[in-house]
Amino acid sequence: MSLEEDIKTSILEFDEDGLKKRIETALSTKEADPLTILKIIGNVMTLVGDKFEKEEYFLPELIMSANIVKSAIDEILDPALRNTGQKKESLGKVVIGTVEGDVHSIGKDLIASFLFSNGFEVYNLGEEVPAEKFINKAEEVNAHIIGLSSLLTMSMDFQRQVIQELKKRELRDKYKVIVGGSPTSEEWAEQIGADGWADDALETVALVKKLLNINE
């Protein structure tokens, strides 16, 4: 099989070891360079997203595929890129985290993985993140997007607080702010002055691309 088919098979069958070995072989034999392999992985993750939308895959499969890809990129492709001096194309920088008062992480981590595998530079701040930390990180890395996750009704207002803090620092126009999480909605996003709302990882990728005017 071709490299594309092998990578596709490994990801769709959740074969992490197989994916890593195939990538290592392709790199060592110069069958493909790291950037080419990254593009192949991005195409396969688009296919994974399609399967989720058609209900051929469900949340556990989505999480597994995202984790496998992230592991292969972190452990093999990123170091290979650094060694060759190649630069990974970045579609934009996203700072993401679960807001203060909330410790849920699965949905947010899945979104971070999907954004990463779709070519974005992602800074995942974890859980219980205060407004100041979101903004300081966005300023530090010169981010384009700030993503705020909330899974608890009682923590939703912390999403509003981040936006208020941005306004206070006169930074609101510098960043696109998106929100998500089960108790949130499009109406909530409008109410607090966010730039967008998404229901799941795939919608988030589409929303971020739309906000940054990325057409593919």
QUISUL-V19240 format. One record per residue. N is the residue number from 1. RES is the residue in one letter. PHI is phi in whole degrees, 0 to 359 (999 if undefined). PSI is psi as a letter, one per 40 degrees, with the letter a starting at -180 (999 if undefined). D_FIRST is the distance of its C-alpha to the first C-alpha in whole Angstrom. Layout:
n = [N,N]
res = [RES,RES]
phi = [PHI,PHI]
psi = [PSI,PSI]
d_first = [D_FIRST,D_FIRST]
//
This chain:
n = [1,2,3,4,5,6,7,8,9,10,11,12,13,14,15,16,17,18,19,20,21,22,23,24,25,26,27,28,29,30,31,32,33,34,35,36,37,38,39,40,41,42,43,44,45,46,47,48,49,50,51,52,53,54,55,56,57,58,59,60,61,62,63,64,65,66,67,68,69,70,71,72,73,74,75,76,77,78,79,80,81,82,83,84,85,86,87,88,89,90,91,92,93,94,95,96,97,98,99,100,101,102,103,104,105,106,107,108,109,110,111,112,113,114,115,116,117,118,119,120,121,122,123,124,125,126,127,128,129,130,131,132,133,134,135,136,137,138,139,140,141,142,143,144,145,146,147,148,149,150,151,152,153,154,155,156,157,158,159,160,161,162,163,164,165,166,167,168,169,170,171,172,173,174,175,176,177,178,179,180,181,182,183,184,185,186,187,188,189,190,191,192,193,194,195,196,197,198,199,200,201,202,203,204,205,206,207,208,209,210,211,212,213,214,215,216]
res = [M,S,L,E,E,D,I,K,T,S,I,L,E,F,D,E,D,G,L,K,K,R,I,E,T,A,L,S,T,K,E,A,D,P,L,T,I,L,K,I,I,G,N,V,M,T,L,V,G,D,K,F,E,K,E,E,Y,F,L,P,E,L,I,M,S,A,N,I,V,K,S,A,I,D,E,I,L,D,P,A,L,R,N,T,G,Q,K,K,E,S,L,G,K,V,V,I,G,T,V,E,G,D,V,H,S,I,G,K,D,L,I,A,S,F,L,F,S,N,G,F,E,V,Y,N,L,G,E,E,V,P,A,E,K,F,I,N,K,A,E,E,V,N,A,H,I,I,G,L,S,S,L,L,T,M,S,M,D,F,Q,R,Q,V,I,Q,E,L,K,K,R,E,L,R,D,K,Y,K,V,I,V,G,G,S,P,T,S,E,E,W,A,E,Q,I,G,A,D,G,W,A,D,D,A,L,E,T,V,A,L,V,K,K,L,L,N,I,N,E]
phi = [999,285,301,301,293,295,295,301,299,299,290,291,260,57,262,296,297,297,296,295,296,293,294,299,296,298,287,291,268,61,294,203,269,303,294,297,295,299,295,298,299,301,295,293,293,295,296,301,299,297,295,294,294,273,63,275,240,238,306,301,293,298,295,299,295,296,293,298,295,300,297,295,291,298,276,241,287,298,299,295,297,297,293,273,83,287,247,289,296,247,278,160,252,237,259,225,186,269,292,307,88,218,249,287,225,301,298,295,294,295,299,301,295,291,298,299,287,264,103,265,272,243,245,269,273,89,245,54,268,285,306,302,291,303,290,299,292,299,292,298,261,58,289,256,232,243,252,243,255,214,254,243,303,290,260,303,294,292,296,299,297,297,296,297,293,299,297,301,272,59,242,302,285,281,234,270,249,241,232,194,125,305,277,270,201,298,296,298,301,295,300,266,83,284,272,181,223,223,269,206,298,292,296,295,300,297,295,298,298,295,295,263,56,262,249,233]
psi = [i,i,d,d,d,d,d,d,d,d,d,d,e,f,g,d,d,d,d,d,d,d,d,d,d,d,d,d,e,f,d,i,i,d,d,d,d,d,d,d,d,d,d,d,d,d,d,d,d,d,d,d,d,e,f,d,i,a,d,d,d,d,d,d,d,d,d,d,d,d,d,d,d,d,d,d,d,d,d,d,d,d,d,e,e,i,h,h,h,h,e,i,h,h,h,i,i,h,i,i,e,h,e,i,d,d,d,d,d,d,d,d,d,d,d,d,e,e,e,i,h,h,h,h,e,a,i,f,h,i,d,d,d,d,d,d,d,d,d,d,e,f,i,d,i,h,h,h,i,h,e,h,d,e,e,d,e,d,d,d,d,d,d,d,d,d,d,d,e,f,e,d,e,d,i,h,h,i,i,i,i,d,e,i,i,d,d,d,d,d,d,e,f,i,e,i,i,i,d,a,d,d,d,d,d,d,d,d,d,d,d,e,f,h,h,999]
d_first = [0,4,7,8,6,6,10,11,10,12,15,15,15,18,16,18,17,14,14,16,15,11,14,16,14,13,16,18,16,17,13,14,18,19,20,17,15,18,18,14,16,19,17,15,19,20,18,20,23,23,22,25,27,26,27,24,24,27,29,27,24,24,26,23,21,23,24,21,20,23,23,20,22,25,24,21,21,25,26,23,25,28,28,26,29,27,28,26,27,29,30,33,35,36,38,38,40,41,45,48,49,46,43,41,37,34,34,35,32,30,31,31,27,26,28,27,23,24,26,29,31,32,35,36,39,39,42,46,45,49,49,50,47,45,47,47,43,43,45,44,41,42,40,39,39,41,39,42,41,43,43,47,49,52,49,49,52,50,48,51,52,49,50,54,53,51,54,57,55,55,51,50,49,47,44,42,43,41,42,40,40,42,45,45,45,45,48,49,47,49,52,51,50,46,44,42,41,37,37,33,30,29,32,33,30,31,35,34,33,35,38,37,36,32,31,27]
//
